[in-house]
């Protein structure tokens, strides 16, 4: 399968977070066949019932290429034109998966070994696959993580601090609001306080940002609401602790603020003459914790089309990425030869 065909085949398998089993089985079958032909090993790394990472390697590995199998909702299948492949996950990150596999096939044809492929679940929600893989390191010295950076090497990426804020009240007939206590009004007060929290800035990563991602609550228009909740996410550029204190202070006396996820911002090294960038999204790299080697971040596609209904990946960038991944693996293998 060429990189375009493989990208479309992967996109057409729905793998919204927590439903990665089918695409994982497809990748395991594909890589098992490749490993059988070339003297490698392919296996599943179980995470929890029905969810697993996929790992393949050819000696070592000293260098590991890695990205994620899961995508955000809603699912929609692939189509293509002369310039792009479209569909959920086209750039985030199934085109990257296909490019990494294409690079591996090229390396094997050239007789190169000492590298691996690691494809994980859960990146779009809580990095469950990466955290699990961090406990099962294989001695890899270099780790090339794939995310849509338009084939530029990222020198840094923001972190993430995610909270669930839950407010409680007392139901009453809406004609007599004095008899109840509105959870929604409490939640709105907390969210307004959260919106006023000053966002720190960093010379490399820029300004931290806040997103109020979901809001839910209430029973009916004529009932004073007894419950309400919201999910918020801050893109971190510095230590999370001051933001934690600010969120808990904003919620104090009005709601419960429960931390769901904290991933720090990262700074990364350049490599060779590759063009560089800095990205505002969060990756699995901190969750791996260095267990798979020194990290680098690069991949085809633009983050600006990821998570949209127009998600796409440039065919030109896909072909470039196959060559970039292959060249990086060869360079890093040579550095330790």
VENHUZI-V137030 format. One record per pair of residues at least 6 apart in sequence whose C-alpha atoms are under 7 Angstrom apart, sorted by the first residue. I is the first residue (numbers start at 1). GAP is how many residues later the second one is. If there is no record, write none. Layout:
# VENHUZI-V137030
i/gap
I/GAP
I/GAP
This chain:
# VENHUZI-V137030
i/gap
3/95
3/96
3/99
6/92
7/83
7/87
7/88
7/91
8/70
10/13
10/84
11/66
11/67
11/76
11/77
11/78
11/79
11/83
12/65
12/66
13/10
14/61
15/8
15/55
15/56
16/54
16/55
16/56
16/57
17/53
17/54
17/55
17/105
17/107
17/108
18/104
20/31
20/49
20/50
20/101
21/29
21/30
24/30
28/14
28/15
28/26
31/11
31/25
32/10
35/6
35/7
40/17
40/18
41/15
41/16
41/17
42/13
42/14
42/15
43/11
43/12
43/13
44/8
44/9
44/10
44/11
45/7
45/8
45/9
46/6
46/7
47/82
47/85
52/69
53/66
53/67
53/68
53/76
54/64
54/65
54/66
55/62
55/63
55/64
56/60
56/61
56/62
57/58
57/59
57/60
58/55
58/56
58/57
58/58
59/54
59/55
59/56
60/54
60/55
61/53
61/54
61/55
61/77
61/78
61/79
62/52
62/53
62/77
62/78
62/79
62/80
62/271
63/51
63/52
63/53
63/77
63/78
63/79
63/80
63/266
63/270
64/51
64/52
64/53
64/54
64/76
64/78
64/79
64/80
65/35
65/51
65/52
65/53
65/78
65/79
65/80
66/51
66/52
66/53
66/78
66/79
66/80
67/26
67/30
67/51
67/52
67/53
67/78
67/79
68/25
68/51
68/52
68/53
68/55
69/24
69/25
69/50
69/51
69/52
70/51
70/52
70/53
70/54
71/18
71/53
72/52
72/235
75/13
76/11
76/12
77/10
77/11
78/7
78/8
78/9
79/6
79/7
79/8
80/6
83/231
83/232
84/228
84/229
84/230
84/231
85/227
85/228
85/229
85/230
86/224
86/225
86/226
86/227
87/224
87/225
88/223
90/221
90/222
90/223
91/57
91/209
91/210
91/215
91/220
91/221
91/222
92/55
92/56
92/214
93/54
95/218
95/223
96/50
96/203
96/204
99/219
99/222
99/223
100/222
100/225
102/220
103/219
103/220
103/222
103/223
107/219
120/9
120/10
121/7
121/8
122/6
122/7
123/161
126/135
127/157
127/160
130/154
130/157
130/158
131/156
131/157
133/155
134/154
134/155
134/157
137/154
137/155
138/154
139/153
140/152
140/153
141/151
141/152
141/153
142/150
142/151
142/152
142/153
143/149
143/150
143/151
143/152
143/153
144/151
144/152
144/153
145/150
145/151
145/152
145/153
146/151
146/152
146/153
147/150
147/151
147/152
148/150
148/151
148/152
148/153
148/154
148/155
149/149
149/150
149/151
149/152
149/153
149/154
150/149
150/150
150/151
150/152
151/147
151/148
151/149
151/166
151/170
152/122
152/123
152/124
152/125
152/146
153/121
153/122
153/123
153/124
153/144
153/145
154/114
154/122
154/123
154/124
154/125
154/143
154/144
155/112
155/113
155/114
155/115
155/121
155/122
155/123
156/49
156/110
156/111
156/112
156/122
156/123
157/48
157/108
157/109
157/110
157/121
157/122
157/123
157/124
157/125
158/47
158/77
158/78
158/79
158/107
158/108
158/121
158/122
158/123
158/124
159/76
159/77
159/78
159/104
159/105
159/106
159/123
160/73
160/74
160/75
160/76
160/102
160/103
160/104
160/122
161/72
161/73
161/74
161/75
161/100
161/101
161/102
162/70
162/71
162/72
162/97
162/98
162/99
162/100
163/68
163/69
163/70
163/94
163/95
163/96
163/97
164/65
164/66
164/67
164/68
164/93
164/94
164/95
164/96
165/64
165/65
165/66
165/90
165/91
165/92
165/93
166/62
166/63
166/64
166/89
166/90
166/91
167/16
167/19
167/20
167/60
167/61
167/62
167/87
167/88
167/89
168/15
168/58
168/59
168/60
168/87
169/12
169/13
169/14
169/56
169/57
169/58
170/10
170/11
170/12
170/55
170/56
171/9
171/10
171/52
171/53
171/54
171/55
172/7
172/8
172/51
172/52
173/49
173/50
173/51
174/48
174/49
174/50
177/47
180/44
181/43
182/42
182/43
182/44
183/42
183/43
183/44
183/45
184/33
184/41
184/43
184/44
186/68
187/41
187/42
187/68
190/60
190/61
190/64
193/57
194/53
194/56
197/49
199/8
199/9
199/10
200/7
200/8
201/6
201/7
201/36
202/35
205/32
205/73
207/30
208/26
208/27
208/28
208/29
209/25
209/26
210/23
210/24
210/25
211/21
211/22
211/23
212/19
212/20
212/21
213/18
213/19
214/16
214/17
215/14
215/15
215/16
216/12
216/13
216/14
217/10
217/11
217/12
218/7
218/8
218/9
218/10
219/6
236/28
236/29
237/28
238/27
248/9
251/6
263/23
264/22
268/28
285/10
299/22
300/17
300/18
300/21
301/12
301/13
301/16
305/6
305/7
